[in-house]
């Protein structure tokens, strides 16, 4: 491995857990991936929105599929760079375990509710760390390695960067109050941060094309040329098709069936659904639900 891609923190620090575990045939990071896959927070990602709210359409990306994309891309890049691909895979699988329902719209609404109560903003990176350290497994946490927890809290895909260098310093997780300025400690964490952007830009564009929100002529020439060469997108743009629509009542009932948790959780998620802003010119796709206050849940 080239010197520029060597993690400066010791393996003792990188593989340290909140409590010791007896070693077995798996590597430390492979065990982390196993713990993530078998956790309830990971299973819940299959019904969480990535960008487009479409619970009845199996072809629209959900948060669990996005996590698989990030893990796959990060693992591939790490192999090419001579990094630890198992570490990158584990971070990618767990990076959104604490994400809100309804994508970043839900995150914004949760942030507003917290601020109304004098609490700090809701940031899913910090909540993902909170989930794996304290909330999952009935409050015991997943007991992941330091390197994986560091990658999870540092992934911040909302800030676009053309390059990023790890800090190679150990973080005090309990002292972190915001994602702003947080940079991964490892090269693998940096790779996951870039992979997150690669994953959601490509997949979200595919969904936008599938829903007929975006067409190749709306894109820059270089992106349009790449889209036209893609078999799926070429097929999508080569024929007329009806716009993907919802009947509002069916969409509402589907939402109600998918809700879990307390009444307060339902109120938060319903607010996210009803406040999702429709893209310009596509009101048929995301039209505000025509319900009066009396028709909303008590």
C-alpha positions as CSV (number, residue, x, y, z in Angstrom):
1,X,0.0,0.0,0.0
2,X,1.4,3.5,-0.9
3,X,2.5,5.6,2.1
4,X,-0.1,8.2,1.2
5,X,-2.9,5.7,1.8
6,X,-1.8,4.4,5.2
7,X,-4.0,5.0,8.2
8,X,-1.9,6.6,10.9
9,X,-4.0,5.4,13.8
10,X,-3.0,2.1,15.3
11,X,-5.0,-1.1,14.6
12,X,-5.6,-1.2,18.3
13,X,-7.5,2.1,18.1
14,X,-9.2,1.4,14.8
15,X,-10.6,-2.0,16.0
16,X,-11.4,-1.0,19.5
17,X,-15.0,-1.6,20.6
18,X,-17.1,-0.3,23.4
19,X,-16.7,-3.7,25.1
20,X,-14.4,-6.5,24.2
21,X,-15.5,-9.4,22.1
22,X,-14.0,-12.8,21.8
23,X,-12.3,-13.3,18.5
24,X,-13.6,-15.7,15.9
25,X,-12.9,-16.6,12.2
26,X,-14.2,-13.2,11.0
27,X,-12.2,-10.0,10.7
28,X,-13.3,-7.2,13.1
29,X,-14.9,-5.2,10.3
30,X,-16.7,-8.2,8.8
31,X,-18.2,-8.8,12.2
32,X,-19.4,-5.2,12.2
33,X,-21.2,-5.8,8.8
34,X,-22.8,-8.9,10.3
35,X,-24.0,-7.0,13.3
36,X,-25.4,-4.2,11.1
37,X,-27.3,-6.6,8.8
38,X,-28.9,-8.4,11.7
39,X,-30.0,-5.2,13.4
40,X,-33.5,-3.8,13.5
41,X,-32.4,-0.3,12.4
42,X,-31.0,-1.8,9.2
43,X,-34.2,-3.8,8.5
44,X,-36.3,-0.6,8.9
45,X,-34.3,1.1,6.0
46,X,-36.3,-1.0,3.5
47,X,-39.4,1.2,4.0
48,X,-37.6,4.5,4.4
49,X,-37.6,7.0,1.5
50,X,-34.4,7.8,-0.4
51,X,-35.7,10.7,-2.5
52,X,-39.0,9.8,-4.1
53,X,-41.9,8.6,-1.9
54,X,-43.2,5.5,-3.7
55,X,-44.0,2.7,-1.4
56,X,-46.0,0.8,-4.0
57,X,-43.3,0.9,-6.7
58,X,-40.6,-1.7,-6.1
59,X,-38.3,-0.1,-8.7
60,X,-37.9,3.2,-6.8
61,X,-34.8,3.4,-4.6
62,X,-35.2,3.1,-0.8
63,X,-32.8,3.8,1.9
64,X,-31.7,0.2,2.2
65,X,-30.9,0.0,-1.5
66,X,-28.9,3.2,-1.2
67,X,-26.9,1.7,1.6
68,X,-26.1,-1.3,-0.5
69,X,-25.0,1.0,-3.4
70,X,-22.7,3.0,-1.1
71,X,-21.1,-0.1,0.4
72,X,-20.5,-1.6,-3.0
73,X,-19.0,1.5,-4.5
74,X,-16.8,2.2,-1.5
75,X,-15.6,-1.4,-1.4
76,X,-14.7,-1.4,-5.1
77,X,-12.8,1.9,-4.7
78,X,-11.0,0.7,-1.6
79,X,-9.9,-2.5,-3.4
80,X,-8.5,-0.4,-6.3
81,X,-6.6,1.9,-3.8
82,X,-5.3,-1.0,-1.7
83,X,-7.4,-0.1,1.3
84,X,-9.4,-2.3,3.7
85,X,-12.5,-3.0,1.6
86,X,-14.2,-4.8,4.5
87,X,-14.0,-1.6,6.6
88,X,-15.4,0.5,3.7
89,X,-18.2,-2.1,3.2
90,X,-19.1,-2.0,6.9
91,X,-19.2,1.8,7.0
92,X,-21.3,2.0,3.9
93,X,-23.8,-0.5,5.2
94,X,-24.3,1.4,8.5
95,X,-23.9,5.0,7.5
96,X,-27.7,5.8,7.3
97,X,-29.0,3.6,10.2
98,X,-30.2,6.7,12.0
99,X,-31.8,8.5,9.0
100,X,-35.2,10.0,9.3
101,X,-38.3,8.7,7.4
102,X,-39.1,10.5,4.1
103,X,-35.5,11.4,3.3
104,X,-34.2,14.9,4.0
105,X,-37.7,16.4,4.2
106,X,-38.2,14.2,7.2
107,X,-34.9,15.2,8.6
108,X,-35.8,18.9,8.2
109,X,-39.1,18.4,10.0
110,X,-37.5,16.6,12.9
111,X,-35.0,19.4,13.1
112,X,-37.8,21.9,13.4
113,X,-39.6,19.9,16.1
114,X,-36.4,19.7,18.1
115,X,-35.7,23.4,17.8
116,X,-39.2,24.2,19.0
117,X,-38.3,22.3,22.1
118,X,-35.0,24.1,22.6
119,X,-33.0,21.1,21.4
120,X,-30.3,21.1,18.8
121,X,-30.8,20.4,15.1
122,X,-31.5,16.8,13.9
123,X,-28.6,15.5,11.9
124,X,-28.9,11.9,10.7
125,X,-25.1,11.4,10.9
126,X,-25.1,12.0,14.6
127,X,-28.3,10.0,15.0
128,X,-26.8,7.1,13.2
129,X,-23.9,7.1,15.6
130,X,-26.4,7.3,18.5
131,X,-28.2,4.3,17.1
132,X,-25.2,2.1,16.8
133,X,-23.7,3.1,20.2
134,X,-26.8,3.4,22.4
135,X,-30.1,2.6,20.8
136,X,-29.9,-0.6,18.8
137,X,-30.4,-4.0,20.3
138,X,-32.7,-2.8,23.1
139,X,-30.3,-0.1,24.3
140,X,-27.1,-2.1,24.2
141,X,-25.9,-0.8,20.8
142,X,-24.1,-2.8,18.2
143,X,-20.6,-2.6,19.8
144,X,-19.0,-1.7,16.5
145,X,-15.3,-0.9,16.0
146,X,-14.0,2.7,16.4
147,X,-13.2,2.9,12.6
148,X,-16.7,2.0,11.6
149,X,-18.4,4.4,14.0
150,X,-16.0,7.1,12.9
151,X,-16.9,6.5,9.2
152,X,-20.7,6.6,10.1
153,X,-20.6,9.9,11.9
154,X,-18.3,11.5,9.4
155,X,-20.0,10.5,6.1
156,X,-21.9,13.9,5.6
157,X,-23.0,13.4,2.0
158,X,-24.7,16.8,2.0
159,X,-21.4,18.7,1.7
160,X,-20.0,18.2,-1.8
161,X,-16.2,17.9,-2.0
162,X,-13.9,17.1,-4.9
163,X,-11.3,15.8,-2.5
164,X,-11.0,14.9,1.1
165,X,-8.1,13.9,3.4
166,X,-8.6,12.0,6.6
167,X,-7.5,13.6,9.9
168,X,-5.7,10.5,11.3
169,X,-6.8,11.6,14.7
170,X,-9.0,9.9,17.3
171,X,-12.4,11.5,17.9
172,X,-14.3,11.9,21.2
173,X,-17.7,10.7,20.0
174,X,-19.5,11.9,23.1
175,X,-18.3,15.5,22.4
176,X,-19.6,15.7,18.9
177,X,-22.6,18.1,18.6
178,X,-22.8,18.8,14.9
179,X,-21.7,17.2,11.6
180,X,-20.2,20.5,10.5
181,X,-16.5,20.3,10.1
182,X,-16.4,16.5,10.9
183,X,-13.8,14.7,8.7
184,X,-13.2,10.9,8.7
185,X,-10.2,9.5,10.6
186,X,-9.4,6.9,8.0
187,X,-8.9,6.7,4.2
188,X,-11.8,4.2,4.0
189,X,-14.1,6.7,5.8
190,X,-13.1,9.3,3.2
191,X,-13.9,6.9,0.4
192,X,-17.3,6.2,1.8
193,X,-18.0,9.9,2.0
194,X,-17.4,10.3,-1.7
195,X,-19.1,7.0,-2.5
196,X,-22.3,8.3,-0.8
197,X,-22.4,11.2,-3.3
198,X,-21.7,8.9,-6.3
199,X,-24.4,6.5,-5.2
200,X,-27.3,8.9,-4.7
201,X,-26.6,11.1,-7.7
202,X,-26.6,8.2,-10.1
203,X,-29.5,6.3,-8.5
204,X,-31.7,9.4,-7.8
205,X,-31.3,10.5,-11.5
206,X,-32.4,7.0,-12.6
207,X,-35.5,7.3,-10.5
208,X,-36.2,10.8,-11.8
209,X,-36.1,9.4,-15.3
210,X,-38.3,6.5,-14.4
211,X,-40.9,8.9,-13.0
212,X,-40.5,11.2,-16.1
213,X,-39.4,14.1,-14.0
214,X,-36.0,14.5,-15.8
215,X,-35.2,13.9,-19.4
216,X,-31.9,13.8,-21.2
217,X,-32.4,17.2,-22.9
218,X,-32.6,18.8,-19.4
219,X,-29.1,17.7,-18.6
220,X,-25.6,19.1,-19.5
221,X,-24.4,17.5,-22.8
222,X,-21.8,15.3,-21.1
223,X,-24.3,13.8,-18.7
224,X,-27.0,13.5,-21.4
225,X,-24.5,11.5,-23.6
226,X,-23.8,9.1,-20.7
227,X,-27.5,8.7,-20.0
228,X,-28.2,7.9,-23.7
229,X,-25.6,5.2,-23.7
230,X,-27.2,3.6,-20.6
231,X,-29.5,0.8,-21.8
232,X,-32.1,1.5,-19.2
233,X,-32.2,5.2,-19.7
234,X,-32.1,4.9,-23.5
235,X,-35.1,2.7,-23.3
236,X,-36.9,5.1,-21.0
237,X,-36.3,8.1,-23.3
238,X,-36.9,6.3,-26.6
239,X,-40.7,5.9,-26.3
240,X,-43.7,7.8,-25.0
241,X,-45.1,6.6,-21.7
242,X,-47.6,7.9,-19.1
243,X,-46.3,9.9,-16.2
244,X,-46.2,8.0,-12.9
245,X,-49.1,9.1,-10.8
246,X,-50.7,8.3,-7.4
247,X,-54.3,8.4,-6.4
248,X,-54.1,10.5,-3.3
249,X,-56.4,8.4,-1.1
250,X,-54.5,5.2,-2.0
251,X,-51.2,6.9,-1.3
252,X,-52.4,8.1,2.1
253,X,-53.8,4.6,3.0
254,X,-50.5,3.0,1.9
255,X,-48.6,5.5,4.1
256,X,-50.9,4.7,7.1
257,X,-50.2,1.0,6.7
258,X,-46.5,1.6,6.6
259,X,-46.3,3.7,9.7
260,X,-44.8,2.3,12.9
261,X,-44.2,3.5,16.4
262,X,-46.0,6.0,18.6
263,X,-48.8,8.4,17.7
264,X,-46.2,11.2,17.7
265,X,-44.1,9.3,15.2
266,X,-47.1,9.0,12.9
267,X,-47.7,12.7,13.2
268,X,-44.1,13.5,12.3
269,X,-44.1,11.1,9.3
270,X,-47.5,12.4,8.1
271,X,-46.4,16.0,8.2
272,X,-43.4,15.0,6.1
273,X,-45.7,13.3,3.6
274,X,-48.1,16.2,3.3
275,X,-45.4,18.9,3.2
276,X,-43.2,17.4,0.5
277,X,-42.9,20.2,-2.1
278,X,-44.0,19.1,-5.6
279,X,-41.4,19.6,-8.4
280,X,-42.3,22.4,-10.8
281,X,-44.5,21.1,-13.6
282,X,-45.1,17.6,-12.2
283,X,-48.0,18.3,-9.8
284,X,-49.5,14.9,-10.8
285,X,-46.6,13.1,-9.3
286,X,-46.4,14.8,-5.9
287,X,-49.6,16.6,-5.4
288,X,-50.6,17.8,-1.9
289,X,-53.1,15.3,-0.4
290,X,-56.6,16.9,-0.5
291,X,-57.5,16.3,3.1
292,X,-59.0,18.7,5.6
293,X,-57.7,18.8,9.2
294,X,-60.7,16.8,10.2
295,X,-59.6,13.9,8.1
296,X,-56.1,13.7,9.6
297,X,-55.3,11.3,12.4
298,X,-56.3,12.4,15.8
